[in-house]
Amino acid sequence: MNLKDDSSSKNIEKREETLPDPLTLHHSDTLGLTLINTPLDGHNYGQWSCSMRLSLSAKNKLGLIDGIITAPPSTDAKFPIWQCCNDLVLTWILHSIHTDITRNIIFFDTAATVWSDLQDQFSREMIQESIKSDKKSLNVAKAPSLFLRITLDSRDFGMN
């Protein structure tokens, strides 16, 4: 029984050691791959970014958007593979965005720059939408007291 425990722990260690380098491409990593079904349209940034992060994490490419994997110097032997992976992730992002938004970011060089720009742009818009929503809910919350005041005022004038 002890031998069985040792062999299973060795298998776990082997699996942990075999996590591929994020700059390794898998045969399923193609340009036409659709990572998520709902494209970013400007109103669904929170859902879109969460879905994209999960998908990129599953593909072991999350580091290319969050700054963990940065471009090596162009003279480094790993630069061409980094460029290939960056372009792949950039393409996946562009394919998951509405064309009106894509026009603003298509000329960025890195997936991390695109991700950061989208985050800055749409996080700000989400905050503004939240503020507008809060103001609307405040107005709705005031409505019952306004109705009560109008009702009481109308009684003063003998309208009821």
Residue pairs with C-beta under 8 A, 6 or more apart in sequence:
19 60
20 26
20 60
22 60
22 61
22 62
22 63
22 64
22 69
22 85
23 69
23 78
23 81
23 82
23 85
24 60
25 81
25 84
25 85
25 88
26 59
29 59
29 88
31 88
31 91
32 95
33 92
34 95
34 96
35 51
35 52
35 55
35 56
35 59
35 92
35 95
35 96
36 48
36 51
36 52
36 55
36 96
38 44
38 47
38 48
38 51
39 48
39 96
39 97
39 98
40 48
40 96
40 97
40 98
40 101
40 118
40 122
41 98
41 101
42 98
42 100
42 101
42 122
42 125
43 129
45 118
45 122
45 123
45 125
45 126
46 126
48 96
49 118
49 119
49 122
52 93
52 96
53 62
53 65
55 92
56 62
56 64
56 65
56 89
56 92
61 85
61 88
61 89
62 68
63 69
64 85
64 86
64 89
64 110
64 111
64 112
65 89
65 93
65 111
65 112
65 114
65 115
66 112
66 115
67 112
69 82
69 85
70 112
71 79
71 82
71 83
71 86
71 110
72 78
72 79
72 82
73 79
86 110
86 111
89 111
90 108
90 110
90 111
90 114
93 111
93 114
93 115
93 118
94 102
94 105
94 106
94 114
97 105
97 118
101 118
104 117
105 114
105 117
105 118
108 114
108 117
151 160
154 160
